[in-house]
Amino acid sequence: MPALASHRRPRTRLRTTTPAVGLTTAALASVTLLSTQSATAAPAPPSPAIEEVQKKVDSLYRQAGTATQKYNEAKSASTKQRAEVDALLKAAAERAEKLNETRRELGHYAAAQYRGGAIAPTATFFLADDPQSYFDQDQLMSRMTSRQQKAVADFRTQQNEAAAKRAEATKSLETLTASQAELRTSKQQVQEKLSEARTLLSKLTAEEKARLAELERKKEAEARRKAEELARQQAAAAKAEADRAAGEKAANQGTGTGTGTGTGTGTGTGTGTGTGTGTGYASKAEKVLAFARAQIGKPYVWGATGPSSYDCSGLTQAAWKAAGVDLPRTTWDQVEVGTRVATADLKPGDLVFFYDDISHVGLYKGDGMMIHAPKPGANVREESIYSMPIYGSVRPA
């Protein structure tokens, strides 16, 4: 039996070797396939440049600012028109009461006719549910006295006017409601774009975020540099003005001339004149800026007018209100109030407007700096007026 045992083949070796060979071949095939796919697959789309991301976010903030001003405009108009509508409805109600009084008065006449016999056409008119259908019957009008005819004519006129004003008020409210709904939809679309931009920013690598932060630092540094340059120019202009005023004062003092044989002495008098922003404006501006400084750190919220949050024009409106000056609600209306001033001639308290669409505004505080409510996600703060492209400036009072 040992001879038979010697013919057995080492099958265990074959079992260990065959699977190993098969696994290696599959692995190699997989590597080859992946390599081939990597070589032939289309390249992934490149990530947007950091500069493009920055421009997109800035653009979306501008769109949000413009939409906010549109909302503010519609809200302001809605408030005003709703007051007008309420007045119209009140007037219509008063007219209706007068009409009812007239109808009751003439109803007495109709009742008298009824008591005197059969119901006359006049009585039918006053007792009808819809007397309007009888207005054009000449026969009916001919049986009325002149006083009654006038009352009926007044009734018709006032009724038509009341109906017309009700229709006008209803139409106005419908238009405003549709407009506000459209603006809310537009605002929602902008917020969705802002969310998209934030998502894009969140996907940036650490290196890309660092590059973006560096771009922002460079932008802020350039804005500060321009503000400092403006501050130097304004300081130089103020010194030159002070020197000129002092020179005029000295010249106006003059000297007297003596008479007689001895040395004469004389005295002269003169008055100097001051220039620049009057004390009245300076006093108001001080109150404006004191209010604005107290709001620093409060959040920007679109459509907000305080006291816990503001949008840009809401802040400027509230600040000037603290000085007793009423400004309109939107940047587009505020830019039309007061006197236009050049950037070089800015005084504390002046309004500085930005972008070609005048969608942002800030309060000038001096030295090229402003206090403003910047944008969604930011708080009221001080910043260089050169952080955004300047449209123009206004001195409100």
PEVEN-V180911 format. One record per residue. PHI is phi in whole degrees, 0 to 359 (NA if undefined). Layout:
phi = {PHI:PHI}
This chain:
phi = {NA:297:296:290:297:291:269:289:269:286:291:298:296:295:293:281:278:298:300:297:297:297:296:297:296:296:298:298:295:296:299:296:295:297:295:294:296:297:285:261:292:292:295:295:298:291:290:297:297:301:299:292:299:299:296:295:296:301:296:293:296:296:299:296:296:296:298:296:295:296:297:299:296:295:295:297:296:297:299:293:290:295:296:295:296:301:295:296:294:295:296:296:295:295:297:299:295:295:296:294:296:297:294:294:298:287:297:299:295:296:294:297:299:294:292:279:159:294:289:281:305:295:296:303:301:284:268:287:290:234:293:303:291:259:298:266:272:300:298:296:297:291:272:268:288:298:294:292:297:295:297:293:297:296:303:297:298:293:294:295:295:297:296:295:289:297:296:297:296:297:297:298:294:296:296:295:298:295:296:293:296:295:293:296:296:297:297:298:296:295:296:295:294:296:297:297:295:296:297:299:296:291:270:291:286:300:294:292:296:295:295:296:297:294:299:295:296:295:296:294:296:294:295:295:300:294:295:296:295:296:299:296:296:292:295:296:295:295:294:298:293:295:297:295:296:295:295:295:295:295:292:285:293:63:222:271:244:270:230:99:274:271:285:262:234:214:232:231:231:198:231:264:237:260:226:97:292:295:296:299:292:300:293:294:299:298:292:299:288:296:295:297:298:291:267:301:100:281:283:284:222:297:81:271:237:100:272:268:203:213:257:298:284:294:292:295:295:293:295:286:298:296:261:85:244:269:257:296:280:257:298:293:271:296:292:268:261:91:246:290:227:285:301:295:257:299:239:307:102:294:264:246:252:229:70:295:270:52:265:215:212:221:259:290:247:108:59:76:247:221:248:206:263:289:189:303:89:239:253:303:202:269:200:295:292:267:287:220:294:280:270:172:224:222:258:292:221}
